[in-house]
Amino acid sequence: MAATDAFTERYLSGDQLWGDDFTHQQIEEWFADEREAYADLEGDQAAEKEYSYNGLNWQNGYRSLPPGRFTHALGVGSAFGGEFSPVLNRIDEITILESSTQLRSKDLLGTPLRYVDPSPTGVMPFPSGSFDLIVCFGVLHHIANVTKIVHEMGRVAKAGGWVAIREPVVSMGDWRSGSRPGLTKRERGIPRELFEDALRDAGFSIKSSVFCCMPLSQRIGRLIGRNMYASKLGAAVDRSLSIATAWNYRYHAVTPWQKLRPSSVFIVAQRQ
Ligand SMILES: C[S@@+](CC[C@H](N)C(=O)[O-])C[C@H]1O[C@@H](n2cnc3c(N)ncnc32)[C@H](O)[C@@H]1O
């Protein structure tokens, strides 16, 4: 069998995650490529941009969290921290593990943000059981050693603590093909089953796992001049489109028809 066929069978099929089985040296190279890649893609305007996924995050995740306060929240790849806004008034302290030195802010609406540099190994520099809320939106697909990071999330989460996490679960194209417009060099989605298994293996009990980010939602948004993911209504439309096309979910799509499926999953889980 040709080498490309073996690659397709192993990785583009969604059976295994590209990068997760890399050597230390390969992980270092990937980490260096992605450290500032998103900041560079966004350019100088990144700091001025309003965070535009609050409707999506509320509809599919935050509203499933239990009521009450969180003493210490960890944001993995949270950049300027805007993703915390819907629950900001319920959090005492925020720490952000962020690779980019450009995507940082002193505070979020008066709440101080403490930044910590991640390590390519995936080991998080925090004692076990440090956080009662972990938030990670659109970050793990930029990282090679996903299973290791998810395992670390399980370690640093307090027993009974919560994780809210959203990631692409589609390949995002054939990442061997060189540059993919609008994407960083290494990013690739995480097959849904592998992702959920990694969370369970890390000690999380999944309370809710829903598809979102159906590509037609953003097309509709462009037509009507709205950001569909910023509002609860837009996110509800996206949720309906995601439910309607969930049957067509596959990791790697090669025809336009195959691309008519939800592209991300939003999971809320509790540490056992
Ligand atoms: C697509 S952006 C998402 C940012 C934010 N969570 C949001 O929803 O807008 C990916 C983020 O992950 C960060 N990142 C990339 N590699 C990382 C790593 N190894 N550890 C932590 N953050 C990382 C990037 O700098 C960027 O802020």
The ligand as a MOL file (V3000), in Angstrom:
LIG
                    3D

  0  0  0     0  0            999 V3000
M  V30 BEGIN CTAB
M  V30 COUNTS 27 29 0 0 0
M  V30 BEGIN ATOM
M  V30 1 C -7.9770 30.2230 17.8640 0
M  V30 2 S -7.2140 31.0870 19.1860 0 CHG=1
M  V30 3 C -8.5080 31.0460 20.4140 0
M  V30 4 C -8.4060 32.1540 21.3920 0
M  V30 5 C -9.5730 32.2350 22.3750 0
M  V30 6 N -9.6610 31.0630 23.2000 0
M  V30 7 C -10.8710 32.4780 21.6470 0
M  V30 8 O -11.8060 31.6790 21.7740 0
M  V30 9 O -10.9420 33.4930 20.9220 0 CHG=-1
M  V30 10 C -6.0090 29.9500 19.8080 0
M  V30 11 C -5.2720 30.4380 21.0240 0
M  V30 12 O -4.4240 29.3970 21.5340 0
M  V30 13 C -3.1490 29.9540 21.8420 0
M  V30 14 N -2.1760 28.8380 21.8560 0
M  V30 15 C -1.5490 28.2320 20.8070 0
M  V30 16 N -0.7500 27.2450 21.2600 0
M  V30 17 C -0.8960 27.2000 22.6110 0
M  V30 18 C -0.3380 26.3860 23.6570 0
M  V30 19 N 0.5140 25.4020 23.4050 0
M  V30 20 N -0.7190 26.6190 24.9280 0
M  V30 21 C -1.5970 27.6200 25.2170 0
M  V30 22 N -2.1400 28.4350 24.2790 0
M  V30 23 C -1.7960 28.2170 22.9970 0
M  V30 24 C -2.9750 31.0120 20.7830 0
M  V30 25 O -1.9780 31.9570 21.0850 0
M  V30 26 C -4.3810 31.6250 20.7510 0
M  V30 27 O -4.5680 32.5790 21.7610 0
M  V30 END ATOM
M  V30 BEGIN BOND
M  V30 1 1 1 2
M  V30 2 1 2 3
M  V30 3 1 2 10
M  V30 4 1 3 4
M  V30 5 1 4 5
M  V30 6 1 5 6
M  V30 7 1 5 7
M  V30 8 2 7 8
M  V30 9 1 7 9
M  V30 10 1 10 11
M  V30 11 1 11 12
M  V30 12 1 11 26
M  V30 13 1 12 13
M  V30 14 1 13 14
M  V30 15 1 13 24
M  V30 16 1 14 15
M  V30 17 1 14 23
M  V30 18 2 15 16
M  V30 19 1 16 17
M  V30 20 1 17 18
M  V30 21 2 17 23
M  V30 22 1 18 19
M  V30 23 2 18 20
M  V30 24 1 20 21
M  V30 25 2 21 22
M  V30 26 1 22 23
M  V30 27 1 24 25
M  V30 28 1 24 26
M  V30 29 1 26 27
M  V30 END BOND
M  V30 END CTAB
M  END
